[in-house]
């Protein structure tokens, strides 16, 4: 079959004149191809980028490597361009200042991500230049870490409570003060209430979280003791409150000392978000009306005691009554849920070509072998022929096999479940 095809080709080209013409044409084609290469090297762009704009979120790294921006499908000498391209940019990176507990600067650390702003990355390859415009924004709200619930003693002044010890904000940019909405908490009445905390970062991205506040009865105290709500760290490193009692001279600045009489609710209060210590001395928290209440109490004491030594007894609280309102909780782990998704095979129609005998002048196709019709055509018109690939149809080709994919429909999570209740004294119901 191949011999027959070759004979036909030689038949149509087998004259000295045709061989000379064919050789000349081949020479022209070679010269033309060489000219095209020269034109490509001199006239086309080498720094062809997939995009000349980059949007980044604060905290993300921004690549300055030209290899990450070049369109490899449109470049011939990719390795050489990557090697010889020079880069220059005006990126300004975030610097974090580390301080000790006293607020003294101990070190400064430059991060590997740029500040919010607009920048340019300039690439130069020979005389050719390309610029990538970089825009860095902060659109993400801070992440709040806080306990699900806290206990506070009845008559605790929440305007001076040490909320900042319990709350943690994680954000790439600076944050403003905590805003604590205590409007729904009645600290004068034992019960469970909703409290909302919120915080803004430098770029006004807001985050908020709700937690429960359990207002509990104060523990019984003796002379020289006070009831306090203390912030402690548990064995897992989590912050929580503990209702307890302390000697008056052992109360720390971070302890919230409860009053013995009702206090007013300030509604929304602020706590410093960058300092773990409260802005004011919450260890000496006292309601605004404490002086008058204390005076009234002393007056009643004097009139009810006839000079005996029973005056101390009147200042002690009445017998303790259990109030089981503090939830006892445990953490239940829920595993992730998955499902299998089937993806069918992907099939595409690909073109099919065959080598045919085709007239060089009029383009007439005489099939794979030419045959007598080609001979007649040649005799009548004096045309020469060539063997070339001709489109004859399509065939289906599988470009991706069918496969199964495991998809997570619900992430694993932990749930806090209430298993019972206890009194502030520790008794469990």
Steps between C-alpha positions, in 0.01 A plus 500: 500500500779740593686406177193586296465835669869578449477404132207734452685787664812437291287477188358846552836651594741290296624747241820699521306818476265406782788388717673831450179690579438286807857560618452874453176490692667307780773762511241776523322316781824464695582866459147595599517285810832654601355846449208411727737395778692827474178700510380307807823558686504872425132594496309302764478559876695281738350625826149370431317495836188307595382814683642839588287543813510321835249533786627377837345477845706638788703207632555339160844480345548675164737325260771707329618209283440564131439128447171534688373764257622386156258337256702188416267408212593817311876502556765295319820553702339487845805381697724774362243771571455382858876489552581839344200706614570762768240596762447819696204589724385749762333250736498607865478216750325485837720543807380360833626649826532254789467636853547354846243505780608850599442631147868533411603426142714185494521432125367587158415237241442558130233270358499347154178669388452864391301775665164617368559723198566520127834384360681417176722209406717586197667234282772580245627262231751669273325813378156362568307590817180377664322625812270320743275721715445358849207599723509382862179535702371391838142378463493229766354555845703411811462151643364502854593237756277508808337256745142392426392610845636675807395520865486830689389572853176686561549879534820499286565829321544391136627845397823418683502123436815347354354385165827553312658212696234264364500620140753458224493663156712362217546725200779604264431870559469699822170477688305760691352465850259224588135607517309302759120522478375427851153648448328160531685399817334573833782449749262575788284193430632143500452333161651441155524782246634573151806720458643616167862597435622665181819645362614699195837485333685795350309464172156481665450126457271399785474173690255415777422208727229417752563329832293413804544678832395304808428740787547288812463551873808611690671237716479548877793704630646559843646817647790624292384310188326614183319316219679534165471383141847392391627435146715185482656279233398133497718198417421541129615861492146640481389803699202471735353665810486353848271625776692486826590692813830653606651684789466872443879548487541222238268646237685568174440775250338254260243372752146640479381569856123481535301760691249409768229719345351558152707677234403691187550360150702720265373321183801496269850510648845493341806291578848545362566237234878527483571474873417194708455719806181704553504875434386565858556326830223244489629345823353792695170505317233670709152626400448876484247485786722301739554784750131560568428128514782446744381782723147367506626158587707631790202694632283193503772307674534752777127512572460123496781424739496608862872540553557126501757310296237382253567784253725275295219251458280756326759552225515133407277367220201286575515120470598383151227374270608295199423654163578256219539730201862447390507257205723192512619433147704253303638506148359248249703435185311460172696342217494637148230373263597410144338376183628353175439696181541323166648692208438361152772469242562802281499425127596740222477480121848515347561575128628215278729563203611278210779543247342567157619589149395863443543727199743781580322742268129454553509299826291214370517194729553161327497290817777288648644373172390740230392241241396553140308814577826662605666387177219642288505827692876527452473431130226752442636787704870428544480542874744344748404337830614457855435266789347682801287439811129553438226518766269201461290511818513465877530229761421492870793506740480465881691790656411415860396166641198468729583520870344518848571793735449507877340832598469634855139611552551600864828572673581337832406719795480509878170564678464620857221301669346583838490192723373659822515805724689600809485763774770765541607319818584191296195288582374304197139420417 
